[in-house]
Amino acid sequence: MFRLMMVILLVTLVAFGLNMVIQFGGVVTLEWADYHVEMPTGYMLLIILGTLFALWLLFMVMGWLRRLPHRVDHSVHQHRQQRIQNALEQALLGIAEQDGKALTQAAKSLRHALPKTSLLPKLVHYESHRVSGEVEKADEAARELLKEERTRFIGLRHVMEKAQAEGNHPAALQFARELQKVRPDLPDTTQSLLTELKYTGRYEEAASVLEELQQQRFLPAKKSIREKEHHEQGVLLLMRSREAMVQGHQEEAMHYAEEAYRHQPSFEPVAQHFAALLAQAGTMRRATSVLERLWKERPNDLIAQQYLTVIPAETVKKRLRRAKKLLTLQPEHPAALRAVATAALEVDDTMQAREMLERALQKESHPASYQLMARLLEAEGESQDEILSWKEKARDSLAPSWRCGACGHEAREWHFVCPSCQVLDRMALRQENAAGALIHKA
Ligand SMILES: [Zn+2]
């Protein structure tokens, strides 16, 4: 409003002035050295106004030119911001969709748009190689990440996983410890540390880390998880007990075996180890009761076998009586029938052995029954051909008792670490051996 009034005032003044000049006329004379110029006053005024206008225009143009570099800068900056934003979107989508190509592109754009010291291109670069499965390039990118404090965690996790994949557990343990220092609150890092402690045989430390892991939980664990952890604790204690035995520390071995049994009474390796130690220490009643409890829960030939031989220097008659106890606890169970048959053969009661064995064979076709049949025929004085045919039948299907749940490797003994695929604690009793699952199909 004020401006408009000023412009109106200015125009009025100029018009008034021009009117004055036209009305009064007159001539302006300029003299400078030898020059002599005469001109009407109106012209003179026009020249002055024109000059002022030209100066104003020049001033405006100068100002615009001075701001030009800044304007160009601003647009370049905006363009770059847009590129960074696009590349970031592409990178995040690439990670979510595990799209290696998109990540490679995003890394390239970010490298162009950001200074060399920026972490962002390095991170996306690493992810692109990891997702694409380019192992060597990912290793290289991870080494870069290891150098920076802020990306150290990612670098460490990479080298730890690599050491794990190579089966280099001492190195993996070292990296897992460092990871744990960087992020002690993360269950995943604690879990990795626990795994590597198990692999490197540090069972005592593993047990305390397992407890830590339980404390890190936000919510109360589900029943299945609690059971799994009981199992883990039981197995760790079993390993400590075995270790103590190797070192000749009998009392310690017994202590850990008992603790292990408290956690995991129905896991065969734990119960069987405890029973063996109890028998060694001369506490036979407890040894047999541990095996009987396991037998009631999970009857199988392995336990029956240990049960029969657990008491050293026992008379064969007493052994037969105890075998019959297995049959009372699990009536008509094929493994119990075989146990009685075995004990009957030892007292030369072939009649009883044959009766038991025939009952067992009616229930299921099991290699252990074939083997026993061969022994029985030998005791009965049968022809070698007949005996051999049973032996062969047994050999064809007689397999080790334990099988790895990860790779299917079979072994005669339980192993904490699978000898074939090195996976931890996945050995389970073979289905065919556990609870007589191989039912006669003929
Ligand atoms: Zn395996």
Residues whose N, C-alpha, C, O or C-beta is under 5 A from the ligand:
A	BS01	ZN	C404 A406 C407 G408 H409 C418 S420 C421 Q422
